[in-house]
Amino acid sequence: MATPTPLPPQIEQFLHDNPQGVLTSFRRSGMPQLSIVTVYPRDGGVGISITETRAKFKNLVRDPRCSVLVSHVDWWSGFLVFEGKAELVHSGNSDPETLRLARRHIFSATTRRRSADWEQYDRIAATDKRVAMVVRPEHIYGSALARMRDALAK
């Protein structure tokens, strides 16, 4: 696997500062499905924690195309949209240790803390059927990107 291209530091900071987003996946009928998610910068993309039991997971396994809108908390101070394909680490495609570590990384990144009891977290994440998801953007757009470009040009 090739080394992921890192996101520019300004975009990583935007994701870190604005951990809320909306994930769009596609239903079998082709209609979009929107889901509120927690996001974080990860491996040159947008990291998201989902579960195997939800429609968004089933949609992404069938069709990995997706987009993630990440907005400033007030909705008006800027947003970014990341378009790409979901990369999923789940029970159907990963060995248990790789999945366990990916789930721990998701918890630490999305909550901005470490678990007080990793063994308990591992049990909960396994019961929830947590999935580690990364969207490496093929295209990024949004008003925050224009503001970043303007700030860098000064």
Backbone as JSON Lines, residues from 0, in Angstrom:
{"i":0,"aa":"M","n":[0.84,-1.18,0.0],"ca":[0.0,0.0,0.0],"c":[0.88,1.24,0.0]}
{"i":1,"aa":"A","n":[0.58,2.2,-0.84],"ca":[1.35,3.42,-0.93],"c":[1.13,4.28,0.31]}
{"i":2,"aa":"T","n":[2.14,5.08,0.63],"ca":[2.02,6.0,1.75],"c":[1.01,7.08,1.39]}
{"i":3,"aa":"P","n":[0.03,7.34,2.27],"ca":[-0.97,8.36,1.95],"c":[-0.34,9.75,1.89]}
{"i":4,"aa":"T","n":[-0.85,10.57,0.99],"ca":[-0.43,11.96,0.91],"c":[-1.06,12.71,2.07]}
{"i":5,"aa":"P","n":[-0.26,13.38,2.87],"ca":[-0.85,14.09,4.01],"c":[-1.72,15.26,3.56]}
{"i":6,"aa":"L","n":[-2.72,15.54,4.36],"ca":[-3.53,16.74,4.13],"c":[-2.69,17.96,4.49]}
{"i":7,"aa":"P","n":[-2.92,19.09,3.85],"ca":[-2.23,20.31,4.27],"c":[-2.52,20.6,5.75]}
{"i":8,"aa":"P","n":[-1.56,21.16,6.47],"ca":[-1.75,21.4,7.9],"c":[-2.99,22.24,8.23]}
{"i":9,"aa":"Q","n":[-3.34,23.19,7.38],"ca":[-4.51,24.02,7.64],"c":[-5.8,23.2,7.59]}
{"i":10,"aa":"I","n":[-5.84,22.23,6.68],"ca":[-7.03,21.38,6.57],"c":[-7.09,20.42,7.75]}
{"i":11,"aa":"E","n":[-5.94,19.85,8.14],"ca":[-5.93,18.99,9.32],"c":[-6.4,19.77,10.55]}
{"i":12,"aa":"Q","n":[-5.95,21.02,10.68],"ca":[-6.36,21.83,11.83],"c":[-7.85,22.11,11.79]}
{"i":13,"aa":"F","n":[-8.39,22.37,10.59],"ca":[-9.84,22.6,10.47],"c":[-10.61,21.37,10.95]}
{"i":14,"aa":"L","n":[-10.17,20.17,10.55],"ca":[-10.82,18.94,11.0],"c":[-10.7,18.78,12.51]}
{"i":15,"aa":"H","n":[-9.53,19.06,13.04],"ca":[-9.32,18.94,14.48],"c":[-10.23,19.92,15.25]}
{"i":16,"aa":"D","n":[-10.36,21.14,14.73],"ca":[-11.15,22.17,15.41],"c":[-12.65,22.0,15.22]}
{"i":17,"aa":"N","n":[-13.04,21.24,14.2],"ca":[-14.48,21.1,13.86],"c":[-14.8,19.62,13.68]}
{"i":18,"aa":"P","n":[-14.94,18.89,14.78],"ca":[-15.07,17.42,14.69],"c":[-16.45,16.89,14.32]}
{"i":19,"aa":"Q","n":[-17.35,17.75,13.88],"ca":[-18.68,17.3,13.5],"c":[-18.82,17.34,11.98]}
{"i":20,"aa":"G","n":[-19.54,16.36,11.46],"ca":[-19.71,16.32,10.02],"c":[-20.96,15.57,9.6]}
{"i":21,"aa":"V","n":[-21.19,15.59,8.31],"ca":[-22.31,14.85,7.71],"c":[-21.72,13.98,6.6]}
{"i":22,"aa":"L","n":[-21.91,12.68,6.73],"ca":[-21.44,11.7,5.75],"c":[-22.57,11.38,4.79]}
{"i":23,"aa":"T","n":[-22.26,11.43,3.5],"ca":[-23.22,11.03,2.48],"c":[-22.75,9.73,1.85]}
{"i":24,"aa":"S","n":[-23.6,8.72,1.92],"ca":[-23.37,7.46,1.2],"c":[-24.56,7.28,0.26]}
{"i":25,"aa":"F","n":[-24.55,6.2,-0.5],"ca":[-25.62,6.02,-1.48],"c":[-26.36,4.72,-1.26]}
{"i":26,"aa":"R","n":[-27.67,4.83,-1.19],"ca":[-28.54,3.65,-1.04],"c":[-28.5,2.83,-2.33]}
{"i":27,"aa":"R","n":[-28.98,1.61,-2.23],"ca":[-29.05,0.75,-3.41],"c":[-29.84,1.42,-4.54]}
{"i":28,"aa":"S","n":[-30.86,2.21,-4.18],"ca":[-31.68,2.9,-5.19],"c":[-30.95,4.07,-5.84]}
{"i":29,"aa":"G","n":[-29.78,4.44,-5.31],"ca":[-29.04,5.58,-5.83],"c":[-29.3,6.87,-5.06]}
{"i":30,"aa":"M","n":[-30.32,6.86,-4.21],"ca":[-30.61,8.04,-3.4],"c":[-29.54,8.21,-2.32]}
{"i":31,"aa":"P","n":[-29.2,9.46,-2.0],"ca":[-28.19,9.68,-0.96],"c":[-28.77,9.4,0.43]}
{"i":32,"aa":"Q","n":[-27.9,8.97,1.31],"ca":[-28.26,8.81,2.72],"c":[-27.3,9.67,3.51]}
{"i":33,"aa":"L","n":[-27.82,10.53,4.37],"ca":[-27.01,11.44,5.17],"c":[-26.95,10.95,6.61]}
{"i":34,"aa":"S","n":[-25.77,11.03,7.2],"ca":[-25.56,10.57,8.58],"c":[-24.68,11.58,9.31]}
{"i":35,"aa":"I","n":[-25.06,11.95,10.52],"ca":[-24.23,12.81,11.35],"c":[-23.12,11.95,11.93]}
{"i":36,"aa":"V","n":[-21.87,12.44,11.84],"ca":[-20.72,11.67,12.29],"c":[-19.72,12.59,13.0]}
{"i":37,"aa":"T","n":[-18.82,11.97,13.76],"ca":[-17.68,12.66,14.34],"c":[-16.49,12.38,13.44]}
{"i":38,"aa":"V","n":[-15.71,13.41,13.15],"ca":[-14.6,13.29,12.22],"c":[-13.28,13.69,12.89]}
{"i":39,"aa":"Y","n":[-12.2,13.27,12.29],"ca":[-10.87,13.66,12.75],"c":[-9.89,13.44,11.6]}
{"i":40,"aa":"P","n":[-8.76,14.18,11.6],"ca":[-7.76,13.95,10.55],"c":[-7.06,12.62,10.78]}
{"i":41,"aa":"R","n":[-6.93,11.82,9.72],"ca":[-6.26,10.52,9.87],"c":[-5.65,10.08,8.55]}
{"i":42,"aa":"D","n":[-4.37,9.77,8.57],"ca":[-3.67,9.15,7.45],"c":[-3.96,9.81,6.11]}
{"i":43,"aa":"G","n":[-3.92,11.13,6.07],"ca":[-4.14,11.84,4.82],"c":[-5.59,11.94,4.41]}
{"i":44,"aa":"G","n":[-6.49,11.71,5.35],"ca":[-7.92,11.78,5.04],"c":[-8.75,12.14,6.25]}
{"i":45,"aa":"V","n":[-10.03,11.85,6.13],"ca":[-10.98,12.11,7.2],"c":[-11.33,10.77,7.85]}
{"i":46,"aa":"G","n":[-11.07,10.66,9.13],"ca":[-11.4,9.45,9.87],"c":[-12.78,9.56,10.49]}
{"i":47,"aa":"I","n":[-13.5,8.44,10.5],"ca":[-14.86,8.4,11.03],"c":[-15.06,7.03,11.66]}
{"i":48,"aa":"S","n":[-15.79,7.0,12.77],"ca":[-16.17,5.74,13.39],"c":[-17.62,5.44,13.06]}
{"i":49,"aa":"I","n":[-17.86,4.25,12.49],"ca":[-19.24,3.82,12.21],"c":[-19.38,2.39,12.74]}
{"i":50,"aa":"T","n":[-20.55,1.8,12.57],"ca":[-20.76,0.41,12.99],"c":[-21.26,-0.44,11.82]}
{"i":51,"aa":"E","n":[-20.99,-1.73,11.91],"ca":[-21.39,-2.67,10.86],"c":[-22.89,-2.85,10.76]}
{"i":52,"aa":"T","n":[-23.62,-2.43,11.78],"ca":[-25.07,-2.68,11.82],"c":[-25.89,-1.57,11.16]}
{"i":53,"aa":"R","n":[-25.25,-0.5,10.74],"ca":[-25.98,0.64,10.2],"c":[-26.02,0.61,8.67]}
{"i":54,"aa":"A","n":[-27.02,1.28,8.14],"ca":[-27.19,1.34,6.68],"c":[-25.99,1.97,5.99]}
{"i":55,"aa":"K","n":[-25.39,2.98,6.61],"ca":[-24.25,3.64,5.96],"c":[-23.11,2.66,5.71]}
{"i":56,"aa":"F","n":[-22.88,1.72,6.65],"ca":[-21.84,0.71,6.44],"c":[-22.19,-0.17,5.26]}
{"i":57,"aa":"K","n":[-23.41,-0.65,5.22],"ca":[-23.85,-1.51,4.11],"c":[-23.76,-0.76,2.78]}
{"i":58,"aa":"N","n":[-24.15,0.51,2.79],"ca":[-24.04,1.33,1.58],"c":[-22.59,1.43,1.12]}
{"i":59,"aa":"L","n":[-21.68,1.69,2.06],"ca":[-20.27,1.91,1.71],"c":[-19.56,0.63,1.29]}
{"i":60,"aa":"V","n":[-19.97,-0.51,1.82],"ca":[-19.4,-1.78,1.37],"c":[-19.8,-2.02,-0.08]}
{"i":61,"aa":"R","n":[-21.05,-1.72,-0.4],"ca":[-21.56,-1.93,-1.76],"c":[-21.0,-0.88,-2.73]}
{"i":62,"aa":"D","n":[-20.92,0.37,-2.28],"ca":[-20.47,1.48,-3.11],"c":[-19.65,2.42,-2.23]}
{"i":63,"aa":"P","n":[-18.32,2.38,-2.3],"ca":[-17.5,3.17,-1.38],"c":[-17.47,4.67,-1.66]}
{"i":64,"aa":"R","n":[-18.09,5.11,-2.74],"ca":[-18.12,6.55,-3.01],"c":[-18.88,7.26,-1.9]}
{"i":65,"aa":"C","n":[-18.33,8.39,-1.45],"ca":[-18.99,9.13,-0.39],"c":[-18.46,10.56,-0.35]}
{"i":66,"aa":"S","n":[-19.12,11.37,0.43],"ca":[-18.62,12.71,0.71],"c":[-18.88,13.0,2.18]}
{"i":67,"aa":"V","n":[-18.04,13.87,2.72],"ca":[-18.16,14.27,4.12],"c":[-18.12,15.79,4.14]}
{"i":68,"aa":"L","n":[-19.18,16.39,4.67],"ca":[-19.22,17.82,4.87],"c":[-18.82,18.09,6.31]}
{"i":69,"aa":"V","n":[-17.81,18.92,6.51],"ca":[-17.37,19.32,7.85],"c":[-17.56,20.82,7.94]}
{"i":70,"aa":"S","n":[-18.33,21.23,8.93],"ca":[-18.66,22.64,9.05],"c":[-18.15,23.21,10.36]}
{"i":71,"aa":"H","n":[-17.83,24.49,10.33],"ca":[-17.55,25.21,11.56],"c":[-18.8,25.11,12.43]}
{"i":72,"aa":"V","n":[-18.62,25.12,13.72],"ca":[-19.73,24.91,14.65],"c":[-20.9,25.87,14.41]}
{"i":73,"aa":"D","n":[-20.63,27.09,13.94],"ca":[-21.74,28.03,13.72],"c":[-22.34,27.93,12.31]}
{"i":74,"aa":"W","n":[-21.86,27.01,11.5],"ca":[-22.32,26.74,10.14],"c":[-21.99,27.86,9.16]}
{"i":75,"aa":"W","n":[-21.72,29.06,9.59],"ca":[-21.55,30.18,8.67],"c":[-20.1,30.61,8.53]}
{"i":76,"aa":"S","n":[-19.22,30.12,9.37],"ca":[-17.82,30.55,9.33],"c":[-16.94,29.67,8.45]}
{"i":77,"aa":"G","n":[-17.52,28.81,7.71],"ca":[-16.76,28.01,6.77],"c":[-17.08,26.53,6.85]}
{"i":78,"aa":"F","n":[-16.88,25.86,5.73],"ca":[-17.1,24.42,5.64],"c":[-16.15,23.85,4.6]}
{"i":79,"aa":"L","n":[-15.92,22.55,4.71],"ca":[-15.16,21.81,3.71],"c":[-15.94,20.57,3.35]}
{"i":80,"aa":"V","n":[-15.9,20.18,2.09],"ca":[-16.49,18.93,1.63],"c":[-15.36,18.07,1.06]}
{"i":81,"aa":"F","n":[-15.29,16.83,1.54],"ca":[-14.29,15.87,1.1],"c":[-15.0,14.8,0.29]}
{"i":82,"aa":"E","n":[-14.64,14.66,-0.97],"ca":[-15.22,13.62,-1.83],"c":[-14.18,12.55,-2.08]}
{"i":83,"aa":"G","n":[-14.58,11.3,-1.96],"ca":[-13.65,10.21,-2.22],"c":[-14.31,8.87,-2.02]}
{"i":84,"aa":"K","n":[-13.5,7.89,-1.69],"ca":[-13.98,6.53,-1.46],"c":[-13.63,6.11,-0.04]}
{"i":85,"aa":"A","n":[-14.56,5.47,0.6],"ca":[-14.35,5.0,1.97],"c":[-13.43,3.79,1.99]}
{"i":86,"aa":"E","n":[-12.47,3.83,2.88],"ca":[-11.64,2.66,3.19],"c":[-12.1,2.19,4.55]}
{"i":87,"aa":"L","n":[-12.52,0.94,4.65],"ca":[-13.12,0.41,5.86],"c":[-12.27,-0.71,6.45]}
{"i":88,"aa":"V","n":[-12.05,-0.65,7.76],"ca":[-11.4,-1.73,8.5],"c":[-12.49,-2.29,9.4]}
{"i":89,"aa":"H","n":[-12.9,-3.53,9.1],"ca":[-14.03,-4.12,9.84],"c":[-13.79,-5.61,10.02]}
{"i":90,"aa":"S","n":[-14.72,-6.26,10.69],"ca":[-14.55,-7.69,11.03],"c":[-14.49,-8.59,9.8]}
{"i":91,"aa":"G","n":[-15.04,-8.14,8.69],"ca":[-15.05,-8.96,7.49],"c":[-13.82,-8.85,6.62]}
{"i":92,"aa":"N","n":[-12.92,-7.88,6.93],"ca":[-11.74,-7.72,6.08],"c":[-10.43,-7.54,6.85]}
{"i":93,"aa":"S","n":[-10.47,-7.71,8.16],"ca":[-9.28,-7.45,8.97],"c":[-9.08,-8.53,10.02]}
{"i":94,"aa":"D","n":[-7.82,-8.76,10.36],"ca":[-7.56,-9.68,11.46],"c":[-7.93,-8.99,12.77]}
{"i":95,"aa":"P","n":[-8.24,-9.76,13.81],"ca":[-8.72,-9.18,15.07],"c":[-7.78,-8.14,15.69]}
{"i":96,"aa":"E","n":[-6.48,-8.35,15.61],"ca":[-5.55,-7.39,16.23],"c":[-5.51,-6.07,15.47]}
{"i":97,"aa":"T","n":[-5.5,-6.12,14.16],"ca":[-5.53,-4.9,13.35],"c":[-6.8,-4.12,13.63]}
{"i":98,"aa":"L","n":[-7.93,-4.82,13.7],"ca":[-9.21,-4.17,13.98],"c":[-9.22,-3.58,15.38]}
{"i":99,"aa":"R","n":[-8.71,-4.31,16.36],"ca":[-8.69,-3.82,17.75],"c":[-7.9,-2.52,17.84]}
{"i":100,"aa":"L","n":[-6.73,-2.47,17.2],"ca":[-5.91,-1.27,17.24],"c":[-6.55,-0.11,16.47]}
{"i":101,"aa":"A","n":[-7.18,-0.41,15.35],"ca":[-7.87,0.63,14.58],"c":[-9.02,1.22,15.39]}
{"i":102,"aa":"R","n":[-9.75,0.37,16.1],"ca":[-10.85,0.86,16.94],"c":[-10.32,1.74,18.06]}
{"i":103,"aa":"R","n":[-9.22,1.38,18.66],"ca":[-8.63,2.2,19.73],"c":[-8.21,3.56,19.18]}
{"i":104,"aa":"H","n":[-7.64,3.56,17.99],"ca":[-7.21,4.82,17.39],"c":[-8.43,5.72,17.14]}
{"i":105,"aa":"I","n":[-9.51,5.15,16.67],"ca":[-10.74,5.92,16.44],"c":[-11.2,6.56,17.75]}
{"i":106,"aa":"F","n":[-11.26,5.77,18.81],"ca":[-11.73,6.29,20.09],"c":[-10.87,7.46,20.54]}
{"i":107,"aa":"S","n":[-9.57,7.29,20.52],"ca":[-8.66,8.35,20.97],"c":[-8.79,9.61,20.11]}
{"i":108,"aa":"A","n":[-8.92,9.43,18.82],"ca":[-8.99,10.58,17.92],"c":[-10.33,11.31,18.02]}
{"i":109,"aa":"T","n":[-11.43,10.56,18.04],"ca":[-12.74,11.23,18.04],"c":[-13.12,11.81,19.38]}
{"i":110,"aa":"T","n":[-12.61,11.22,20.46],"ca":[-12.95,11.75,21.8],"c":[-11.86,12.67,22.33]}
{"i":111,"aa":"R","n":[-10.71,12.69,21.67],"ca":[-9.55,13.49,22.1],"c":[-9.05,13.05,23.48]}
{"i":112,"aa":"R","n":[-9.2,11.76,23.78],"ca":[-8.71,11.23,25.06],"c":[-8.4,9.75,24.91]}
{"i":113,"aa":"R","n":[-7.8,9.2,25.94],"ca":[-7.5,7.78,25.97],"c":[-8.48,7.11,26.92]}
{"i":114,"aa":"S","n":[-8.77,5.86,26.68],"ca":[-9.67,5.12,27.55],"c":[-8.99,4.85,28.89]}
{"i":115,"aa":"A","n":[-9.78,4.91,29.95],"ca":[-9.26,4.56,31.27],"c":[-9.11,3.04,31.41]}
{"i":116,"aa":"D","n":[-9.82,2.3,30.56],"ca":[-9.79,0.83,30.62],"c":[-9.89,0.3,29.19]}
{"i":117,"aa":"W","n":[-8.73,0.07,28.56],"ca":[-8.72,-0.37,27.16],"c":[-9.38,-1.72,26.98]}
{"i":118,"aa":"E","n":[-9.25,-2.63,27.92],"ca":[-9.89,-3.95,27.76],"c":[-11.41,-3.81,27.73]}
{"i":119,"aa":"Q","n":[-11.95,-2.94,28.59],"ca":[-13.38,-2.7,28.58],"c":[-13.79,-2.06,27.25]}
{"i":120,"aa":"Y","n":[-13.01,-1.06,26.78],"ca":[-13.31,-0.43,25.5],"c":[-13.31,-1.46,24.38]}
{"i":121,"aa":"D","n":[-12.31,-2.35,24.38],"ca":[-12.23,-3.38,23.33],"c":[-13.5,-4.22,23.31]}
{"i":122,"aa":"R","n":[-13.99,-4.6,24.47],"ca":[-15.22,-5.41,24.55],"c":[-16.42,-4.62,24.01]}
{"i":123,"aa":"I","n":[-16.53,-3.35,24.41],"ca":[-17.65,-2.51,23.95],"c":[-17.58,-2.32,22.44]}
{"i":124,"aa":"A","n":[-16.4,-2.01,21.91],"ca":[-16.25,-1.77,20.47],"c":[-16.56,-3.04,19.68]}
{"i":125,"aa":"A","n":[-16.16,-4.2,20.21],"ca":[-16.46,-5.46,19.53],"c":[-17.96,-5.72,19.53]}
{"i":126,"aa":"T","n":[-18.61,-5.47,20.67],"ca":[-20.06,-5.66,20.77],"c":[-20.79,-4.71,19.83]}
{"i":127,"aa":"D","n":[-20.33,-3.46,19.75],"ca":[-20.92,-2.46,18.85],"c":[-20.6,-2.73,17.38]}
{"i":128,"aa":"K","n":[-19.61,-3.6,17.13],"ca":[-19.12,-3.86,15.78],"c":[-18.61,-2.58,15.13]}
{"i":129,"aa":"R","n":[-17.76,-1.86,15.87],"ca":[-17.15,-0.62,15.38],"c":[-16.3,-0.86,14.15]}
{"i":130,"aa":"V","n":[-16.32,0.09,13.25],"ca":[-15.58,0.06,11.99],"c":[-14.71,1.31,11.93]}
{"i":131,"aa":"A","n":[-13.46,1.15,11.56],"ca":[-12.58,2.29,11.32],"c":[-12.71,2.68,9.85]}
{"i":132,"aa":"M","n":[-13.05,3.92,9.6],"ca":[-13.28,4.39,8.24],"c":[-12.39,5.59,7.96]}
{"i":133,"aa":"V","n":[-11.8,5.63,6.78],"ca":[-11.04,6.79,6.32],"c":[-11.5,7.13,4.92]}
{"i":134,"aa":"V","n":[-11.75,8.4,4.7],"ca":[-12.03,8.91,3.35],"c":[-10.82,9.74,2.93]}
{"i":135,"aa":"R","n":[-10.07,9.23,1.97],"ca":[-8.95,10.0,1.42],"c":[-9.51,10.8,0.25]}
{"i":136,"aa":"P","n":[-9.52,12.1,0.39],"ca":[-10.23,12.91,-0.6],"c":[-9.59,12.91,-1.98]}
{"i":137,"aa":"E","n":[-10.45,12.74,-2.97],"ca":[-10.06,12.93,-4.36],"c":[-10.31,14.38,-4.76]}
{"i":138,"aa":"H","n":[-11.2,15.02,-4.01],"ca":[-11.56,16.42,-4.26],"c":[-11.99,17.05,-2.96]}
{"i":139,"aa":"I","n":[-11.53,18.27,-2.71],"ca":[-11.94,19.04,-1.53],"c":[-12.4,20.4,-2.02]}
{"i":140,"aa":"Y","n":[-13.55,20.85,-1.49],"ca":[-14.01,22.2,-1.82],"c":[-14.75,22.76,-0.62]}
{"i":141,"aa":"G","n":[-15.03,24.05,-0.67],"ca":[-15.79,24.69,0.39],"c":[-15.26,26.07,0.73]}
{"i":142,"aa":"S","n":[-16.08,26.83,1.41],"ca":[-15.72,28.21,1.72],"c":[-14.5,28.31,2.63]}
{"i":143,"aa":"A","n":[-14.28,27.33,3.49],"ca":[-13.09,27.36,4.36],"c":[-11.82,27.21,3.54]}
{"i":144,"aa":"L","n":[-11.88,26.46,2.46],"ca":[-10.71,26.28,1.6],"c":[-10.33,27.6,0.93]}
{"i":145,"aa":"A","n":[-11.33,28.32,0.47],"ca":[-11.07,29.64,-0.14],"c":[-10.45,30.58,0.88]}
{"i":146,"aa":"R","n":[-10.92,30.55,2.11],"ca":[-10.36,31.41,3.17],"c":[-8.93,31.01,3.48]}
{"i":147,"aa":"M","n":[-8.65,29.69,3.47],"ca":[-7.28,29.23,3.72],"c":[-6.35,29.72,2.62]}
{"i":148,"aa":"R","n":[-6.79,29.64,1.39],"ca":[-5.97,30.11,0.27],"c":[-5.7,31.6,0.38]}
{"i":149,"aa":"D","n":[-6.74,32.37,0.74],"ca":[-6.59,33.81,0.91],"c":[-5.6,34.13,2.02]}
{"i":150,"aa":"A","n":[-5.68,33.43,3.12],"ca":[-4.77,33.67,4.26],"c":[-3.34,33.34,3.89]}
{"i":151,"aa":"L","n":[-3.13,32.27,3.12],"ca":[-1.77,31.87,2.72],"c":[-1.18,32.84,1.7]}
{"i":152,"aa":"A","n":[-2.04,33.5,0.92],"ca":[-1.57,34.41,-0.12],"c":[-1.08,35.74,0.47]}
{"i":153,"aa":"K","n":[-1.47,36.01,1.69],"ca":[-1.09,37.31,2.31],"c":[0.31,37.28,2.82]}
